[in-house]
Amino acid sequence: MAIYPMLKTVSFSLEEVERLATAYEDALRSLHLVNRADPITVVIAKRIIDAAQTGVRDPKELCALAIKDLQTPGIHSEKGAR
């Protein structure tokens, strides 16, 4: 899982890590991503961590931000979905 090794390199409390992990898992479920080795999971993890570093802590908001970024045309569209 992409986010867990990445969280070891940043400074978050245990509670914050749990929130980020929840957001990550929710984002993967929302995008129907089951292959944790899919490179897009790294992108999702980075987006969540980046948002958290700006002060966002709500898992639902972190999830929405990660998904929103991926729904930009040309990045991850229905026609090009995996």
DOTI-556816 format. One record per residue (C-alpha): x, y, z; residue in three letters. Coordinates in steps of 0.05 Angstrom, whole numbers, plus 5000, padded with zeros to 4 digits. Layout:
<atoms>
xx | yy | zz | residu
X | Y | Z | ALA
...
</atoms>
This chain:
<atoms>
xx | yy | zz | residu
5000 | 5000 | 5000 | MET
5029 | 5065 | 4977 | ALA
5012 | 5112 | 5033 | ILE
5040 | 5073 | 5092 | TYR
5114 | 5075 | 5073 | PRO
5106 | 5148 | 5053 | MET
5077 | 5166 | 5121 | LEU
5142 | 5143 | 5154 | LYS
5179 | 5201 | 5121 | THR
5133 | 5257 | 5146 | VAL
5116 | 5283 | 5215 | SER
5044 | 5267 | 5235 | PHE
5015 | 5244 | 5301 | SER
4986 | 5174 | 5306 | LEU
4916 | 5203 | 5303 | GLU
4933 | 5243 | 5240 | GLU
4964 | 5181 | 5208 | VAL
4899 | 5143 | 5221 | GLU
4859 | 5199 | 5189 | ARG
4904 | 5200 | 5127 | LEU
4900 | 5124 | 5122 | ALA
4824 | 5128 | 5126 | THR
4823 | 5181 | 5071 | ALA
4869 | 5138 | 5028 | TYR
4828 | 5075 | 5036 | GLU
4763 | 5113 | 5022 | ASP
4793 | 5144 | 4959 | ALA
4815 | 5077 | 4933 | LEU
4746 | 5048 | 4947 | ARG
4712 | 5108 | 4914 | SER
4754 | 5097 | 4851 | LEU
4744 | 5022 | 4854 | HIS
4819 | 5010 | 4857 | LEU
4834 | 4941 | 4885 | VAL
4905 | 4933 | 4858 | ASN
4947 | 4967 | 4911 | ARG
5007 | 4962 | 4864 | ALA
4973 | 5006 | 4812 | ASP
5016 | 5069 | 4803 | PRO
4955 | 5114 | 4813 | ILE
4953 | 5093 | 4886 | THR
5019 | 5131 | 4895 | VAL
4988 | 5193 | 4864 | VAL
4929 | 5188 | 4911 | ILE
4975 | 5179 | 4971 | ALA
5017 | 5240 | 4952 | LYS
4955 | 5283 | 4942 | ARG
4928 | 5264 | 5011 | ILE
4995 | 5276 | 5045 | ILE
5004 | 5343 | 5009 | ASP
4934 | 5366 | 5029 | ALA
4947 | 5344 | 5101 | ALA
5012 | 5384 | 5102 | GLN
4971 | 5446 | 5087 | THR
4928 | 5434 | 5149 | GLY
4870 | 5393 | 5122 | VAL
4855 | 5337 | 5172 | ARG
4784 | 5314 | 5157 | ASP
4788 | 5245 | 5123 | PRO
4727 | 5260 | 5080 | LYS
4757 | 5326 | 5056 | GLU
4824 | 5294 | 5043 | LEU
4790 | 5239 | 5003 | CYS
4749 | 5289 | 4963 | ALA
4811 | 5330 | 4947 | LEU
4849 | 5268 | 4922 | ALA
4791 | 5245 | 4879 | ILE
4777 | 5315 | 4853 | LYS
4849 | 5320 | 4828 | ASP
4842 | 5254 | 4793 | LEU
4777 | 5273 | 4759 | GLN
4809 | 5328 | 4719 | THR
4797 | 5313 | 4644 | PRO
4855 | 5276 | 4614 | GLY
4882 | 5249 | 4679 | ILE
4831 | 5195 | 4696 | HIS
4768 | 5196 | 4654 | SER
4714 | 5143 | 4645 | GLU
4740 | 5127 | 4575 | LYS
4811 | 5118 | 4601 | GLY
4792 | 5086 | 4668 | ALA
4828 | 5022 | 4686 | ARG
</atoms>
